[in-house]
Amino acid sequence: MTMPKADPVNLAAMIEDLRTLVEVESPSRDVAALTASAKAVAAVLENRLGGQAGFVGSDAGPHVHWSAGGEPKVLILGHHDTVFPLGTLARRPFTVEHGHATGPGVFDMLGGLVQAVHGVALLADRSGIEILVTCDEEVGSGSSRALIEERALACGAVLVVEGAAEGGAVKTGRKGCGTFEVTVTGRAAHAGLEPEAGVNALVEAAHQVLDIAALGRPEVGTTVVPTVASAGTTDNVVPAGATVLVDVRVETAEEKERVEAAFAALAPHLDGAAVSVRGAVGRPPMPGSASAGLFAVAQRLQPGLEGTAVGGGSDGNFTAALGVPTLDGLGAVGGGAHADHEYLVVDAMPGRATLIAGLVNAIRNGEF
């Protein structure tokens, strides 16, 4: 197994780069903030790796792409958008204390980006390496999916630097996931004078929620969970409209097709009501087979490294669905993604950077 031979990782420099990225807030859908964040990401890439990082514009904001040149062999994939609104930094400033770095986005996934950059920096020969940092992963990757798939197919192997699973495990499989919106249309009427003249969209929505919840098959990893509902306008009016949002997670393509077909077939229970559905399982499942070869290499590089399948989705779902070998969860060790207690374990950063460097070398040398 080929390991990188270069200067050791500079942890102080990694922390400084992490501070730089965290202190440029980057909430999804805020194009101005994401533009500033993209410039900061590009500056870190160029400063540590040389060359020039390019910007790929989109309606969602700029994606950042860096390439060392040569025949593409490996794509390192991440994102620079976060779930935290502007102003979060003032309340939770970047801090390093008691072995943890905290601040908005440290774990998901700015720490992973920094580790990837410093891992690649360990390699004197960087040919064949590409790094793609998108700006819309947290909101479904609508503007970046085609670019992700194009570069994944061109490179032939993908390392995703999303945060690690519990205990530092890498992510060897992911469920497919999506959101469905069910809209119920009824007919308004006075709730006291003539309720029978109305068609109660809230009652219809209640029937739909029970039908939808019954679609789950936890024994095969399928969860179908109604999460948000709204109906009505005021307390003395039969509600004419209602909406229900549903989170769906599946482990197989067959379950994806079954659940999507079931949503399309939803029918009203009340005379005069109408039901419409939009949504899909937008991120296909990432099967364990997609990561098996790369995970075996990672275990040889770092004996004792564990892998696990998780319910959350990432852009690795897209690349794995194409048949491109993909290993996920190579980013920060820590926890609290999307929460105020988000943190990164500082001492784990050099080891993760070295692991990424070793994987890149193995891929380029055809060792998996």
Secondary structure, DSSP 8 states (H G I E B T S, - for coil): -----SS---HHHHHHHHHHHHTS--BTT-HHHHHHHHHHHHHHHHHHH-S--EEE--TT--EEEEE--SS--EEEEEE--BS--TTHHHHS--EEETTEEESTTIIIIIHHHHHHHHHHHT-S--TTEEEEEES-GGGT-TTTHHHHHHHHHHHS-EEE-----GGG-EEEEE-EEEEEEEEEE-B-EETTT-GGGSB-HHHHHHHHHHHHHTT-BGGGTBEEEEEEEEE-SSTTEE--EEEEEEEEEESSHHHHHHHHHHHHT---SSTT-EEEEEEEEEE--B-GGGTHHHHHHHHHHSTT--EEEES---THHHHHHTT--EEB--S-SEE-TTSTT-EEEGGGHHHHHHHHHHHHHHHHTT--
